[in-house]
Amino acid sequence: MNPAAQLSDAVTALFPPGTLAAELRSDSRTCSAAEPADDDARALAQAQRLLSEAEWRSIAHCAAPRIRDFTAGRLCAQRALQALGIRGFSLLSAPDRRVLWPPGISGSISHTDGYAAAVIGRLSEVGSLGLDCERIEDVSAPLWREICTPAELEQLAHWPDAGRARAAALCFVAKEAFYKAQFALYGEQLGFDAVRIDVHEAAQASGTFQVHPLRPLRLQRAHSGPAAAPAAWTGRFHCHAGYMSAGIALPARIE
């Protein structure tokens, strides 16, 4: 894993003005298969060096792949926080796995094999942020019936073969990004059948998607009158080097 997370204009562009994002690419799929224990030992030693003491204690009991992902995501988040002038804050997780951001900060972290990214902003300015990324090839056809509603499967059936995998990957990451953003606000556990994603722009390198609720959500019930929830929420996606990333911002919770 290359520990040098870099600020990312492409990931930042998935979100409203006022956000900062960073990304990190690694070569996890090219690690030596002959001596995986040595690869794990190097990764764990590096993680212990790069994480704060509190972060390391929170993750040290986990398996090497989980520690590797956690570290990559935290490095991205710390790089973005530094750009906002926040240094030395340990990013720990709540029991429900929500990231405990600095006061007043909204953020989201995503990691998959070979890639990690994070986005942050001030909650008062950008709302609740959700970011997700995945290798397109990993969202394979056997998974589609688990992650897609019947309407989404019908959408996929009309895509040419070359674009169907991209559309399925977008459906997956868009739902994950939306779930993260709403969960940070209201803590509602949602299944893949709670919303429907429109992926009509999936053939493009970047574009928008719409999230349509299929049942009443806490996010909807929290808004009324002039602040009523929209019929659908809009997010943005970016396809890059075999990955699909999606981002969405939701209004901050009204107390």
N, C-alpha and C positions, 0 to 999 in steps of 0.2 A: 504494500500500500504506500503510495506517495503521499506524505502527510501535508503537502502544500495545497490546501484548499484555496481557491481563487474566487474573487467576486465574479458574478456571472450576469451579464446584461440579458442573456437569453432567458434565464430563469426569472430574473426581476421583471421582465416584460410580461410574464404571466399574471402579474398583479397590478393593483392600482399604484399611482404615484405615491411616494413616501415609503416604499419598501426597499429592502436590500437583500440580495440573495448571493449565495456562494455555492460552488460545486467542487467535487473532487472525483477524479477518475483513478481507478486502480487496476492492477493486472491480476486480479484474484483468479481468473480462469486460466492463467498461464503459469501458476505456481507449480513447482515440481510435484508430480504425482508419485514419484518414487519415495519421497521422504516427507509425507504430509505432517508427521509429528514435528519435524524441524521447522516447517513452514508455520505451524501453529505456535511453536515456541517463540519464533521471531515476532510473530504478530502480537502475541501476548506481552512480550517484553516492550515492544514499541508502544502498545496501548498504555501500559503502565507509565511509560515515560511521557506520553502526550496528554493523558488525562489528568485532571486534578486529583488529589488524594480522595476527595469525597466521591467523585465520579467513578474512580477505579474501584473503591469499596462497594459501590452500588452494583457493579457489573462483574466483579472478579469471580463470582460463583458460577457464571454462565459458561457455556461452551465457546470454543474459539471463534466459530463463525459469527455468533451473536455479539461477541466482544469486538470483532473486527467491524461489523456493521455499526454498532453503537459508536465506536471511536470515529469512524468516517463521518457519521452524521453530526457528532459533536464538534468535530473540527470545522465542518462547514458552518455550523451555527455560531461558533466562537469567532470565526473570521467575519461573519456578517455583523455580529455584535460589536466587534472591535471597530468596524467602519462607522458604527453609530456612537462610538465613544465609550462603550461598556466593556471593561476588561476584568478578568479574574473572577467571573461569576460562574460557579459550578452549576451546570445544567443537569439537575437530577430529575427523577421521574416520580410521579404520584403513584399510589397503589393501583390506580386504574390505567397506568402507563402514560397519562398525559405528562408532557414536559412541563416542568416548573420554571417558567420564564421569569426574568427580572420583573419587578413591579411595573405595570403599565405597558409591558411589551407583549405583542402578539407574535406568534411564530409557528413554523411547521417544519418538520424534518422528514426526509424520505431517503431510504437507501435500498438498493438492490444489488445484485451481483455485478461488481465492477464500477458502480456509480453511486454517488450520494450527493444530496443537495439540501439546502436549508434556506428559509426565507424568514425575515423578521421585519417588524415595523412597530410603530406606536399604536396601541389598541385604539386610542381616541381618534387616530387619523385614518387608519386603514381597516379597522374591524378585525374579525377573526379570520386567520389565514389557514388554508389547507393546501398542501403540496404532496403529490405522489408521483413516482416514476417507476417504470418497469421495463425490462427487456421485452421487446415486441414478440420475439420468438418464444418467450416463456409463457405468454398468455395463449396457450395452444388450444386447438379445437376441442379436446376432451373437457376443458374447463368451461367452455362457453355456456353450457346449460346450467352450470352452477352460478355463474356471475351475471347472466343475461335474463331479462324478462322475455316472455313470448314476443312482445312487440320489438324488442331489441334483436332477438334472433331473426325476426322477419326482416329487419333492416339489414342485418348481415347477409341474409340470403340474396339480397339484391345487389350486393357489392361484387365486382369482379374478383377473381381469386387473388390477384396481386394486391388488392386493397383491403380484403376481408380481415386479414390478420391485424393490420393497422387499426381498423375500425373496432375490432374486438379489444385490442389493447387500450384504445382511447376510452371505450366504455368502462373498462376495469379501473384505470387510473383516475378517470373523472369521478366515479363513485367514491373511490378511496379518498380523494382530495376533499370532496364535499362532506363525507362522513367525518373526516378529521376536523374540518372547520366548525361544523355544527356541534360535534362532541365536546370541543373545547369550551363552547358556550353553555350547552344544556345537558351534556353527559348522557345523551340518548344513544343507546345501542341500536344500530340499524342493520338489517340484513340487505343483501343485494337486491331484494325485491321491493324495497321501500321507495325507490325512485327509478325513473326511466331517463336514459341519456339520449339526446339527439346527437348523432355523430356524422351529420351530412357533410362536414368539412374535413373529414379524416384523411382524404387523399392529399391535402395540402401539407406543406412542411410545418405550418403553424396556422392557428385559427381559433375559433370559438366552439363551445359546446353548450347545450342547455340541459339543466337538471329539472325534471318534472316530478313532483311528489306524487306517489301512488296511494298514499294514505295520510291522514293528518299527522303532522310532525310537531314536536315541541317548539321547534323553530318558528312554525307558522302561528301556533297558539300564543306565542310571546308578543306578537304584533297585532295591533288593531287600530282602527281609525285611520288617520293620515299615514301612519307607519305600517299599514297592512302589508303582509308578505306578498311578494309577486307570485304570479302563477307559475313562474319558472325562474331559476337562477342561472346566470351566465358565467362561465369560466373560460379560461384560455388553455390551449395545449401547444406543445412544441415537440416535433419529432426530430431526433438527433442521433446519428451514429448507432442506429439499431435500438434506441430507447424511445419511449413515449413518456413525456412528462405533462402533468396537468396541474393547474393552479386555480384557486377560487378564493374570493374574499366575501365574507358575510358580515352584515351590520353587527356592531357590538351589542351586547345584551342590554336591554332596556330595564333598568331597575325601578 
